[in-house]
Each structure stands twice: as C-alpha cells, then as structure tokens.
Amino acid sequence: MTATPSQPYSPLVPRAPRSVRPALRDTLTLIGLPLVVALALPAAFAGGGTRRWFGGRAESQRAEAQAAKDAAAAAFYELDTAQRDLRISIETITAVDDSPAARRAVADFQALGQRIDEASHRYIQAVDAHDLDRDDLEASAAAQARTALTGAKEELGRVKQDLDRFTAGLGSLLGKAETQLARLAPAVERARQGLLAASNALDAVRGSGLKADDLAARLAALAPELTKLNQGAGAHGVPQTLERAERVAREAEAVRVEAERLPERAAEIDHRLVSLRTRAQALTTRAGQVEPVLSELRRRFTVACWQDLQHVPEQAAESVAQAEVKLREAQAARDEQRWPDSTALLSTVRALLNTTDESVSAAGDRLRRLNAVQKDPQQEVDRTRFAIRDAQRLAMAGRNTPDPRHARPLDDAVARLDRAIGTLDGRHPDYWHFLTETEAVRQAVARVVTQIREERGAGH
C-alpha cells in the first residue's frame, strides 16, 4: 500500500522463517504506518477512553460505529501485512527470473497495488471524516460513520481475497526463484574453493621444477570472473552469477586436474621419446633388409609381382629421416616444457613410423605369400572354393531355388575363380595376380553371405 511503504528488502538475504515473520511483520507495519493512520489506530482500539457517554440511541449507534471502525482497522492491517509479504515474494522473483511469466507477475502486482491504494484511501477517508469521540455525536452521524467504515472494510476484504488468489498463483515462480537463491551461495563458494585448489596444485607443480605456463595463463584468465563473483549477484544478477560460478568451478577443476597430472604427463612424454627413437633405429635396420628381398622377387617372379614395391627402400629411408627430425623437435619442445607441442610432434612421429613399418613389412610378406602359392597353388584354390560352396548352401537353405540376387554373384565368383586358375598356366605365371583375384572372390562371396543373413534377420 502506498499508505504503508514496505521496508527495504534484498532478495539475496535469506527470508525469516514463517514462524518468526508475523512478529517482525507486525513491528514493520506499525513503524511504517503514516501519521494519520498511526494517530487513528489508538482511537480505533481504545474504545473511547474516559469520555462521558450518554445513553440512548446515540450511544448505541456510536458503539456500532466504533465496532465497524475496529473491524475496518483490522482488515486494513491484514491487507497491509499480506501486501508486504507479497512484495517480498515479487522482489525475490524479479531478482532471479526475467521470463515473460515473471514480467506478467510484476505487472499484475502493480495493477493490484493500485486497487490496494484505492481501498486504503477509502478507509482513511472514512476514518478522517467521522470523529467518533465527539461528546455531541448524533445518532445519524454515527450511523453514517458505521456505513462508511463497513463499506471500507468490505472493500479491503475483497481486495485481500484477490491478493490471496494472486499470491497462491505465484507458487511455481516463487519456488523456482527461492531454489536458485538457495543454490547461489554454495555455487559461489564452490567456485572460490575450486580456484584455490587449482592455484595450490599449480604451485606444487612449479615447486617440482615444471613451468606449466599454459595452465597458469588459463588460471589467470579466471581472475576477472572471480572479481565479478565477489561483487555479488546484486551487481550482476542471480542467473548470471550462478552460471558464472558454475563455469568458473568447471574450468578451475580442469586446471587442477591437468596440473596434478602434469608430472605423469612429462614422464609419459619421456617414455615415448625413448620408445619412438628405438623404433626408428629398428626400422632403419629393417629397411636395409628390403633390398635383398626385392632382389629375390625380381629374380624369381614376374614384374607384376614386385613392381609396386621397388621404391620401398627409398621411401622407408625418407620416412625414418623425417621421423628423426620430428623426434628432435619433440625433444626440444619437451625440454622447453611446451607439452602440447611435444605431444603433437610425437603423434606425427608415430604416424610416420607406422607407415614405414607397413611398407617394409609388405616386401617380406609378399615374398612369403608368393613362395607359398608357387609351391602349392591348390591350397589357395581349395580355400576359395570352400567359401563359395558355404555361401551356396546358405543361399539354398529353406528354398527350392536360390534367390537370383544371391545366385548371380555366386555364379560370377565361380567363373572368376576359374579364370584366375587359368592364369597359372604358362612358363611364368603371375602368382600375385592369382592371389589378388582369389582374395577378391572371397570378399565378394562374404558380401553375399552378409546380405542373406541381414535379409533373413529382418524377416524375423
């Protein structure tokens, strides 16, 4: 009510328990009443003091008017108390929530406040207009006072009912707001503790001789965020402060974890440097053994069996040389404690050595497979025919005739195998072509088997 301004309120300060609030509310209400009402209340409840009373109808009307005045004062007090509580709830909501629903609640509260002001003004006018303590108060004047005060009381009651309904409708918004306010202080404290833990972890790492400059920079970047947290939600808003506190806590925790793991990470990098350096040396030795293998391939088999391998020695030597350069760069990055750079360089070294290992192994593997098929090509033929027959049995399972979508590729596989066997005739068979063809036939057959099983699985 404009007649009784509320006490200043901060939504960041916890509300008093409901059992305590009536007494506090009474005190605030009496302190906040305007002069005219404060002066009116003692008369409203005093019952006339030591004034002389005259019997008759005038005295009866005066008593009824006084009772109406007392009832109106009580209604005024109840409405004022309810409005104070509601204002606290609205301020709590607006401190946390800027949603359309919250803005509508504020607008509705303002409109309701206008009605409260009007009802309060009517009550105060009724009190001011009738002096019930006059000794010469006439019965008609007392009756008019009773009517005016009763009307004011009824209007105050109607507004109070509307206010109660409005308050009940705020339950969801108020609950969410109070929940956020309850989360605020713990969230800010977690952020502060997280920053402290990260700082301590960083100090411990530096004490062991590691620089951790990147982690220090990340931690320093959080300093402005801590300043804003210390300034409070009153300056930056509750939702924003909650979000900031949670983000700072996450980032500080990440810094702490990485700082605590840094000694282990440094040890891992040292181990990888030694391991990859040893592997590069071993690959250099193996690459030197490729040339004799190629010489044997050239001597015993056709050009098609080895021509794709003839550049392996040069490529292997080049890849190993590149890997050794990157290893030196990784060592320098580790010495300067540029951990991300060192890790990235070691990944590059590993990729180079993997590629070299595959190409060096390919020459020896090629010679082994060609020796085996030259000695006994029938073993490769039998292996492929078995795969075809197994697929044919699956295609015929539960059917009198195979599905053309399955039978056609299997028939093609049989024909392709026969053609591959035919390439072995002659003085200088292309064994590598034979091996690649049989491998291709088995892959085609495997695709048909997969298709059949998927279709039957879907049918179930």
Helices and strands as residue ranges (DSSP letters): H 21-32, H 35-46, H 57-96, H 100-129, H 139-169, H 171-207, H 213-220, H 223-231, H 233-236, H 238-287, H 290-300, G 303-305, G 307-309, H 312-335, H 339-375, H 377-396, H 404-422, H 431-459
